[in-house]
Amino acid sequence: MALDLALIVGISAPFRGPFKVDSSPVETMASEVQSGLYLPWVGPGDTLKTSANACKDDASACVRIGPDDPLQLAALLRLGSSDASGVDAYRGIELAIDYLDGTFDGLPGQLFNRDVAVWKLDDRCSAEGGRSGAGQLLNDELLIATIGTTCSGAAYQAAEPLFSEAGVLLVSAQNTAPVLTAKADEDSTYFRTAPNDLIQGAVVADFVGGDLGLDRIAVVSDGSVYSNELGTVFERKVGSYGVEMTKSFSVSPLSDFSALASEIIGEGFQGVYMPVNSPVCENLMDAIANAQGGNQLAVVTSDACVVTSSVSAANRVNAYGSGPDVTALAKNPFYESEYKPAYLSSYGKEPLSVWNTSAFDAANLVFDAIRRGAIVQSDGSLLLPRSALVDAMRVVDGYEGVSNRLACTPTGDCAQSATIGIFRAPAWPVGVAAQFARPVFSKTKTLTSVVRGR
């Protein structure tokens, strides 16, 4: 067991090269892991200590896992939609499980000599889907943690409060709405590896107001938390460029898209910013393409639309799409030499969205929380105090993930900066054109800087 724990430490460390055993006894390192003292990416003094006593008074506060039972996780993602962003995130989770043994070999690795089982549910990109999915998952007393949701609206006032009330860890790789981490809550169990849209909205404003130089801009919202918040951040920031006019339009999957496109063009807007979800994104771009004068309109959208299902529609208009600048990943040797080849080998094609690496990181942070919080019993069973898993996330400071360098704040934001790229269709960073995609604009901002700049 001691050797296993030492190897676990080696493969869980943020990718700094192969693990090498130093002169310290393996038994000492294993003891440090079990006591929560060996934390290579945790701030000084922020050690984690767990005790079986935490489970005696309140059985529901701990997960008890039998000697031969798997570790039960869940994925609450947008899995039923054609945009496939949730599917892409799930692939990141699968790759993280594959890498548990320190290599991408197409075979699931193990944690504490156990398989990792993942229960998949569709968040349906809605509050109803988030609540329903959370209710089903939380009925399982063996559930350790959940990775999700895909859509911010499925988390906000939906899945997130249910998980927090139950004390169960919820880590999202895709939620970006600022409201989800607007304030610290000591009872919250929610974290995210996706960057806060305060950053994306500011970068898009820099591009539209600066590089494109537009001063008459329409902003379209589909009514979701994600869309409303990102549009609001953009409008607030783009005003600093002397924009003469912005106007907000609301749309739904049942809207008359042709009429909306004609109205936007008819009112003399030079561009439209549409941070909307699929299929609204594709429907509106198709309508703009079919409208007289639509080819003169700059169409700017964001990460929820930068998915394989939208590429065809984006190619019909003068489209730009923002999101994490995945081309920056090429600077990461682990991504280039190991992760990307593993993705292509496993799935036979380029990523479906920009979120698989942040899901890989989210899964690895959950695995690390389990390593830090687990208490091995004499009979080989495990005790996992739920509060210890949350505490393990709260002290992450400097985790060198694939998608980003992560440090989790009390509000739940773990991405303290982000490089946001603007890609012009057809060279979007998803699907068949991904290998040729290069951003026409890219900027790195810190969360602190955009918060101060409100």
Phi, psi and omega in degrees: 000322181297318179295320178301317181294322178296319178294323178300317179300317182298317184277343180271344179296144178302140203302092183242023180103175184297147179288134177233130179284127179270194185285349179291144179299139178302324182298323179294316179297318179298321179295321179295320179297314183295328181272355179081021183265336182269095185230086188293344179233036180240142182302149180306131178085351182266053180280163184238129178236133180237156181213144178297340179298336180295343184261351188285318186280330184223101183298328182288347181279356182226151171259127178253122185242123182296164184303329184248010184270150177284167172273120187264113173246176178218156174233113178253095191225166176280093188254341184266357185268153179288346183286341170066012179295323176291323177298318180296320177296320179297326176298323176298322177295316179299320179293326177295321177293319176304318186279001180302333178268009175087009179209148174269099181239008180079005180241138179298135174274184180232159177231125187054041179060028181231151172290154174251115179262142180233122177267121183261134173222151181271125178280352176058014178051043182207159176299321180297317178294322178295315179294315180297314180297317179299317180301317179294315183294319185286352173286346180269108183290348179267000179293126182268312183198162180231139173257119184158177001268177171283305184270136179301324180294337177281343179262313187294124181052028181221264182290319187303309181296330178290318177294318180295319179297324180277350180077018184260133183296132177230119182236119181260140175258000188226339179298131181232350184300128182303327185299335183292336179232032184289335179212154180282141178222114185296342179266356182286143175246018188260135175219163174214144175264347175288145180287144178298136182291355169301328179283309183299316180300322180291320180292318178298321177297320177300319181289311184291314182280333181265287185294314179283332177066031180280145178232000174230105192231130172268144178238125184248132177239143176265008177088354179282161177301316179303309185294313181300314185289316181293321177297321180294316178301315180300311182300319180295320184281321185291340178299335180289350178265011177076028179299130182283327187205131166233153178213136182264139177235143177253145183214156176221170179301341182260007183290162173274094186291327179297317179295320180295315179300316180296322180295316180298315180292319182295331180275004172082020177288141179276337182205164177227131174256122186229081176280074188238166181268163171286141009264004179304319182304306182295319181298318182287321178296320177298319179295320178296319180297326183275346184277145176296126182088359182296333181288349178268353186268129172282123182250116182242128178228181185229188198305328180294342179258347180275074182222164186298327183290342183262353187299316182300314179293321180297328181289347182269348182232177177275076193259140172236141179231134180255162177162180177309131182284090185291343177292338177293340179296338180299339179282349182267111182302323180295318179297312185291317187268338184235305187294307183298314176301325179293320178298311182296321179292321184286323189242354171073010180200170179292160181305150180278339181207189181262012192252359184294324181289324179290331175288322174302315179293320179300315179297318181293325175294323176295316178300318180293323176298320177296316179302318184285327187264343186291141176243117181276124179272163184297333180271006180092354177282168180239144168247133179234097175297125183298322181294330179292325178294319178293317179299323180297325177289321185295337183258007176295128183208093178105027177286119182274083180281183177280317183282332189188168169269125192247135174216116189271123180271168178301340179279343181110352176285124178254342176264104184273353173208167178204145172259113182257128179252149173249120182249142179255129178297144011272359185275061176276153188278031178223156176071203190295334182272358187301324183292342180256356187289132174222135182292143173274349179203137180210136181211141176257130176227151175265154178296321179300319183293321182284330176293316179294332183273007181301000000 
